Amino acid sequence: MQLTLWADPQPSSTCGTDMSVPSDVAKALKEKASVFLDNSDYVSCDRPKATRLMEALAVDPEIGKVIEGYIGRDGVKTYIKDAILNRYMKGKRELPDDLDRRIGLLVSSAVVLQGKKGDVRIYRIGSDEGGLLIAGVGTLIKWETALRKLLEYESGFANELMAEKSMMRMLVLSSVGAVGTSCDRKVARESLSLIGVKACIW
């Protein structure tokens, strides 16, 4: 089956330093902000919602107000944009360099990327005659969103996919930037296995 390769947008540039916020404080700020952004599904929101979320971070007593104490009120939004939001998005968009190897281990075969559309990646398992693997990319805390995108992709290419002799589904989930417990991983894996979807979590 011939699949079109869509190019993903490049992540925004990031701030080179954390300005005058101490490194340990900056790390804690990013961790707290990441939990908030994951829960708000920041990676999928439109511009108006993204603006509202940045405003919420700016007035948060454990994030924006802490930043204000180091660099003043005027620099808070700039800091949040450059040192938190841009780095957060870069971390979400950058997949592991050895992602194909990790996926191959889970399916017990080498895989070859055939194409991608948004947050869905399409692989051929083994040789050119091998089955198809459709992988939805997302975050551990919002794995249901990644699953929905995968199913929406399948629905849009239902006729083409029916021609495949075999097909496998997988979610590629990032826990980067947020505290994903072993329990979170277990719940995601077990829930997905009930509907025949494998999980690759890093």
C-alpha positions in Angstrom: 0.0 0.0 0.0 1.4 3.4 -1.0 1.3 5.9 1.9 2.0 9.6 1.8 4.7 11.0 4.0 3.6 14.1 5.9 6.2 16.3 7.5 5.8 17.3 11.1 6.3 21.0 12.0 9.6 22.0 13.6 9.4 22.9 17.3 9.9 26.5 18.3 13.4 27.7 19.3 14.2 27.5 23.0 15.8 29.8 25.4 19.4 29.1 25.9 19.5 29.8 29.6 17.1 30.0 32.5 17.9 33.7 33.0 18.5 34.4 36.7 16.4 31.7 38.2 18.5 29.2 40.1 18.8 25.8 38.4 17.2 23.8 41.1 14.2 26.2 41.2 14.0 26.2 37.4 13.8 22.4 37.4 11.0 22.4 40.0 9.1 25.0 38.0 9.3 22.9 34.8 8.1 19.8 36.6 5.1 21.6 38.1 4.3 23.3 34.8 4.6 20.0 32.9 2.0 18.3 35.1 -0.4 21.3 34.5 0.3 21.3 30.8 -0.2 17.5 30.5 -3.5 17.7 32.3 -4.6 20.6 30.1 -3.6 18.7 26.9 -1.4 21.6 25.9 0.1 19.8 22.9 -3.3 19.6 21.2 -4.8 23.0 22.1 -5.4 25.9 19.7 -3.8 29.3 20.1 -6.6 31.0 22.2 -6.4 28.1 24.7 -2.6 28.1 24.7 -2.7 31.8 25.6 -5.1 31.2 28.4 -2.9 28.4 29.8 0.1 30.7 29.7 -1.8 33.3 31.6 -2.8 30.7 34.2 0.9 29.8 34.6 1.8 33.4 35.0 -0.5 34.0 38.0 0.0 30.6 39.6 1.5 31.1 43.0 3.8 28.1 42.7 5.0 29.0 39.2 4.5 32.6 37.9 4.8 34.2 41.3 8.0 32.3 42.1 9.5 33.4 38.7 8.5 37.0 39.5 10.4 36.9 42.7 13.6 36.3 40.8 13.2 38.3 37.6 10.4 40.7 38.2 6.8 40.8 36.9 7.7 42.1 33.4 9.8 39.1 32.6 7.4 36.3 33.8 5.6 35.7 30.5 8.8 35.8 28.5 10.4 33.3 30.9 7.4 31.0 30.7 7.3 31.1 26.9 11.0 30.5 26.4 12.2 28.4 29.3 9.1 26.4 30.0 6.6 26.2 27.1 9.1 26.0 24.2 11.2 23.4 26.0 8.1 21.4 27.0 6.9 21.2 23.4 10.4 20.3 22.2 10.5 17.4 24.7 7.0 16.2 23.5 7.9 16.3 19.8 11.3 14.8 20.0 11.0 11.0 19.8 13.8 8.8 21.0 16.6 8.2 18.5 16.2 4.5 18.9 12.4 4.5 18.7 12.3 2.1 15.8 14.5 -0.4 17.7 12.2 -0.1 20.7 9.1 -0.8 18.6 10.9 -3.7 16.9 11.6 -5.3 20.3 7.9 -5.1 21.2 6.8 -6.7 18.0 9.8 -9.1 17.8 10.7 -7.9 14.3 12.5 -5.1 12.6 10.2 -2.2 11.5 10.5 0.3 8.7 8.8 3.7 8.8 6.5 4.1 5.8 5.0 7.5 6.5 3.3 9.7 9.1 0.4 12.0 9.5 0.3 14.3 12.5 0.7 12.1 15.6 0.3 8.8 13.7 3.2 6.8 12.3 2.9 4.0 9.9 5.4 1.1 9.9 6.0 -2.0 7.8 6.9 -5.0 9.9 9.8 -7.0 8.6 10.0 -7.2 4.8 8.0 -5.3 2.1 5.5 -8.2 2.4 5.1 -7.9 6.1 2.1 -6.6 8.0 1.4 -3.0 8.9 1.9 -1.3 12.3 0.0 1.9 13.0 1.4 3.8 16.0 -0.3 6.7 17.7 2.1 9.1 19.4 1.1 11.0 22.6 1.8 11.3 26.3 1.3 8.8 29.1 -1.1 11.0 31.0 -3.2 11.5 27.9 -3.0 8.1 26.3 -6.7 8.2 25.5 -6.1 11.1 23.2 -3.4 9.2 21.3 -5.7 6.2 21.0 -8.5 8.5 19.6 -6.1 9.9 17.0 -5.0 6.4 16.0 -8.6 5.3 15.5 -9.5 8.4 13.6 -6.6 7.7 11.2 -7.8 4.1 10.7 -11.3 5.4 10.0 -10.0 7.7 7.3 -8.1 4.9 5.6 -10.5 2.0 6.2 -10.6 0.7 2.7 -6.8 0.8 2.2 -6.2 -0.9 5.5 -8.6 -3.7 4.8 -6.3 -4.7 1.9 -3.5 -5.4 4.4 -3.0 -9.1 5.3 -2.3 -8.2 8.9 -2.3 -5.0 11.0 -1.0 -4.2 14.5 -1.8 -1.2 16.7 0.5 0.5 19.1 0.7 3.7 21.2 4.0 5.4 21.6 3.7 7.4 24.8 6.1 9.9 26.4 6.3 10.4 30.1 9.0 13.1 29.6 8.4 16.2 31.7 5.8 14.7 34.0 6.0 12.3 36.9 4.6 9.1 35.4 4.5 6.4 38.1 4.9 2.7 37.5 1.2 2.4 38.3 0.3 4.8 35.5 2.3 2.7 33.1 0.7 -0.5 34.3 -2.8 0.9 33.9 -2.1 2.2 30.4 -0.5 -1.1 29.3 -3.2 -3.3 30.8 -6.1 -1.1 29.5 -4.6 -1.0 26.0 -3.9 -4.8 25.9 -7.6 -5.4 26.5 -8.4 -3.9 23.1 -5.4 -5.4 21.3 -3.1 -2.3 21.4 0.5 -2.5 22.4 2.2 0.3 24.3 5.7 1.7 23.9 6.4 4.0 26.9 9.5 6.0 27.6 
